[in-house]
Amino acid sequence: MKRTYSHIDLNERRRIARWRHAGLSIDIIAEKLGRHRSTIFREVRRNVYIDKEWPELSGYHCVTAHDMACERRTKLRKLVRFSHVRQSVIERIVHGWSPQQIAGRMRLERHPISVSHETIYKFAYSADGHAIKLWRHLPEHRARRRPRHARRRHGQRFSPDLNILRRPDVVADRKQFGHWECDLIQFRQKFGKANVTSLVERVSRFAVLLRNNDRQSRPIMEQLVGVLQALPHRARRSITFDRGTEFTDWPYLQAGIGSATWFCDPQSPWQKGTVENTNGRARKWLSRDIDPLSITDHDLKEICDRLNTTPRKCLGYKTPAEVFRQKLLAQMRSGGSDHQARKSRLGLSSHRKVEVSCFCKVGMSHSPA
């Protein structure tokens, strides 16, 4: 089994100091800590405090020993010793490179003095790094770094009762109109967290696209509510999502429009294949190299119109707009008087056809400026 080495931490130094004060030998302390005896000898020798004026105060003190060790390690760091390497790293961080990219590139270029990404992170969060606010240019823009290997602790985001395996067969078999799938279309990391929400009805393949300035869940859900609330309930029965953090505010969606929500298994995007297929088609106009903040509502509406007015083999060469219009009118007629108020809000009379492009336009109007 491969051995790993870790530096002595403050907790261990407290125990060493306590046991030394109790008169335990180095060998016994090493055995208790599970360390080699030479490690403890070296620790006590290098980090002992010596007071020439008050000799009785000299000795091994845990906090002083820890400060001395940390100061010694800081002085040995390459980014402290080599100013030209430090300046090169700072310039690349400011230009948007991550510590992993910088370290990897230095190895690729066989730089005579290379550093690891961990060294770069430690420098960025050191006093020198904070003085020039390097953390603002790091991928997560955190002023304080999370402990290494720490994992975020969350409550249960998605109830097992909402697993896609519990979704009714009429949804999976596309036998019922009004069930949607939702996903985010992502772009290059250099453009930030802006993205586009794609929303697709499973039976008609009718698509709606909405721009988001970030991946916060509440604004995304607010947009979905704004788009779908104009439809009768039978046209927005449910929405299927993946388990991304951007969809964790699903209770807000349920409370807003009463639509059921279903969630795919982890790492199983193929379980919502309709929206994944639509995303692939939309990539013709929304490549990853486009800055999403440059995309206007008008641009997204034009893309929706192209997607929704293109004949599809799976629809018998009808267009998604034609099938959506047909299904929506059928649902509104079968709903009877319960949908009269909704039809009035949509500006529809009983003899008029639903203008699908207008519905798409309603969706676009909820996109943030």
Secondary structure, DSSP 8 states (H G I E B T S, - for coil): ---------HHHHHHHHHHHHTT--HHHHHHHHT--HHHHHHHHHHT-B--SS-GGG-B--HHHHHHHHHHHHHHH-HHHH-HHHHHHHHHHHHTT--HHHHHHHHHHTT-SS---HHHHHHHHTSHHHHHTTGGGGSTT--SS---TT--------S-GGGBGGGS-HHHHTT-SS-EEEEEEE---GGGTT-EEEEEEETTT--EEEEEESS--HHHHHHHHHHHHTTS-GGG-SEEEE-S-GGGTTHHHHHHHH--EEEE--TT-GGGGHHHHHHHHHHTTTS-TTS-GGG--HHHHHHHHHHHHTS-BGGGTTB-HHHHHHHHHHHHHHHHGGGGHHHHHHHT--TTS---HHHHHHHHHTTS--
